[in-house]
Amino acid sequence: MHTPSELAPAAPDLAALDRVLCDCRACPRLVAWREEVGRVKRKSFADQTYWARPIPGFGPPDARLLIVGLAPAAHGGNRTGRMFTGDRSGDILVEALHSLGLANQPTSVSADDGLQLRGVRFTAPVHCAPPDNKPTPAERDTCRPWLVRELQLTRPTVRAMVVLGAFGWQALFPAIAAAGTWTVPKPRPTFGHGVRVELPAADDGPALAIHGCYHVSQQNTFTGKLTPEMLREVIGAAAAEAGLR
C-alpha cells in the first residue's frame, strides 16, 4: 500500500490530488471508524448510502481564500462525501459565505445540491472522520502530505486563510513549513479568535494572511462562543485581503 507521503507529491494538480486522496487507507483506526459509521448509520439517515471514505478539498482550483477545518464529521462529510456538508457546522459556514457573496446559495446539504464557492476552497489537516472528532497526533502527521501538496498547488492564487479552531491552526504551520511556500515565524503564532498573522513568501511572491476563528462546531455556536456575526467578520476580513471583496 502506498502512503500519502509517496502519493501526494506526485499529484500534478488539485483534481489528481483529490482523486488519489479518496483511496487513502493509511490510518487503520480512521478507516475502521469511518466504515463502521457508514454501516451502522444514524437513524435519520438510515436510507442513505454513506460515502465513508476520505473527503477531499472542495472549491475552485484558483481559490484565493482557503478555509481550514479539523476533520470531516461522522454523519456530515463522511455521509455526503463533501466537506462541511450535511450537518449544522456546514450550514452555518456556508450561510456566512453566502451572506458575503462567496457562495451561490446559503445551504450545504448534499454533494449534488449545486453549491458553488466563489474564490474559496475548503480543506482540512485530517481527511477522515475520527472517533469523538479527535484525530491522534500520529493520524494528523500521516495525513499531512495531502495538505502540504494542496498548499503547493494553490500557492499561485491563495492570498489568505481562515483557520477554524486550535487543532487546524496547530496542524497548519508544520504543513506550510514542509510545503516551502511561505516562511513560518519562530516561535509559531498562538491560536486565538480574531488573531491575524502575516507570513512572508518563501520566494518572491506575495505574502499570506492567516486569520484564526473559533470552529463552527455546535458546541461553539449553540453556546454563543461563536456567533454568525463573529464568523462573518473574520471571513470578511480574510476575503478582503484575498481580493475577493
N, C-alpha and C positions, 0 to 999 in steps of 0.2 A: 504494500500500500504506500503510495506517495504521500508525503507530508505537505502541509501548507508551505513550509519553507522551501520545498522543491517546486511546487506547482505555481504559487503566487508570482514569483519573479518572472516566470516565463509568459505570463499573460500580456499580449501586446496592446490590449485596450480594455475598457471597462466591461464591454459586453462579454469578452472572453473570460475576464476575471469573475464576473457574476456567474457565468455558466459553470466553470470548473469548481467554484466555491460550493455550489449546491450539492456536489457529490462528496463533500468532505466527511470523513468518519474518524478524524484524528483523536477525538476525546471520548473514550468509552462511556464515561458517566453521562455525558451530554447526549450521546447517541441513544443510550438506553432510555433516558428520561423523555426526550422529545418523541421517541417512537411509542413509549408507553402512554403518554398523554394522547397521542394520536389514535391509539387503540381504545382506551378507556373513554375518552371524550368527556366533555361537560354535558349534562342532560339537555341543556337548551340548544346544544349543537349536535345532538346525537345522530341526526340525519345527514350530517355533512362529512365530507372526506377531508381529513386534516392533511396539511402539507407535510408536517413532521420531518423536515429536512433543514439544513442551514438556510438562513434568509439572507439574500444578497442586498446590497445597497439599492436605493431607489431614487430616481431623479435623472435629469438630463446629463449627458456626458460633459457638457460645457458649463456645469453649475459654477456659480461664483460664491455660493454660500453652502457650507457643509453643516448639517445638524447631527451631532454625535450623541447617540444614546448610550444604553447599557448593554442590553441583550433583548432578543425577542421575548414577548410574553407567551406563556404556555398556550393560552386559548385566544391570543391575538394573532401576532405574526406567525407563530407555529401552526396555527389553524389556517390562516388565509394565504400564507406564502409571501406576504409583503410587510415590510417594516411599518410600525405604527399604524396598523390596520386591523379593525375588528375588535377594538377594546376602547375603554374610556380615555386612556392616555393618548391614543391616536386621534380620537375625536377632538380633544382639547387642543392638541398641537396643530392639527390641520385647520381647525376653525380659526386659530390665531393667524396662521399663514394666509388663509383666505381673506381675513379682515385686512391684511396688509398688502393684498394684491399678489401674493406669492403662490397661490394655488387657485385652480379654476373652480373649486367647489369647497364647501365647508365641512364635508364629511369624508370619512375613510372607512368604508365598510367591508369591501372585498377587493380582490386583486383585479377584478374586471368591472369596477364601478366607474371607470372613466377619469379617475383622479389624475391630474397633471400638475406637477410642481414647476414653478417658474423661476429658473435660476437657482434652485435649491436641490440638494441631494441629501437623503437620509443615509446614515451609516452607523456602525457600532463597533466597539472593540471585541465583542463576542457575538457570533452569528447564530448560535443555537440557544434555544430556551433552556435555562438552568433551573434545577430544583430550588424553590424558595427565592427565585430571582437573584441567586448569589453564585456567580461563577467562582471557581477557585483561582488563586494566582497562577497555577500551572495551566489551567484552561485559558486564561487570559493571554498568557505568554505564547501558548501553542497557536492561538488564533491571530496573534499579532501580524504575521506576514501578510495576511489579507489586507489589513488596514494600511500597512506600510506601502504595499503596491498601489492601493487605491489613492493614497496621498501623492505618490509619484505620478500617477496617471491624471489626476485632477490638478496638478500643480500649474499648468498653463493658464487656468482660468480662476481657480479659487483664490479669494481675497480675504475671506472671513469665515469664522466658525462659531457656532453656538454649541457649547458642551453642556449636556443635561445631566447634572449630578456629579458627585465626587468620584465615583468609580470611573466614569468615562474620562473625566479630567486627568486622573492619575494614570490611566492607561494610554492617553493620547500622546503625552510628551515623549515617552520612550519610542513610540512609533514614529513620531516626527524626527527624532534624532536618528533612528535607523533608516528613515527614508532619505535623509540628507537634503531635504527640501528647504527647511528653514533652520535657523540656529536657536537652540534651546538654552535659555539662561541657567546659570547655576548660582544659588540653589533654584530648583524648579519652583515655579509660581504655586501658591496655595489656592485651592478652590474656594470660591465664595460666590453667592448670588450677586450679579452685577459687576464682578471683577472683570477687568479688561487687561489683556496682555498683548503686547505687540512683539512679534518675532521677526527679526531681520532675515532676509533671504540668505540662503547659503551660497547662492550665485549672485548675479547682478540683477535679478528680478525684483518684483515688488514684495513688500513685507506682508505679513499675515496678522490680522487682528483676531484674537481669540476671546470670546465672551463666555463667562460662566453663568449658568442658570440652574436653579433648582430643577430636579427631574419632574416630569409631568406625571408622576405616579399618583394613584388615587389617594394614597396617604397624604401627599403634599397638597393636592388640590381640594380634597374634602375638608382638610383642617384649615385651609386658608393660608398655609405656608407659602404656596404659590397661587396667586390669583391670575385670572386672564389678563388683567392689566399689566401685571409684572412680567408675564411671559411676552406679551406684545411689545413691551418696552425694550426688553433685551433683544428680541429678534429684530425689531425695527431698527435699533442702533446698529446691529451687525449687518443687516441688509443695506443700510445706507452706506456703510464703509465698503461693502462689496460692490457698490454701484448699482444696486437693484431698486433704489427709491430716489 
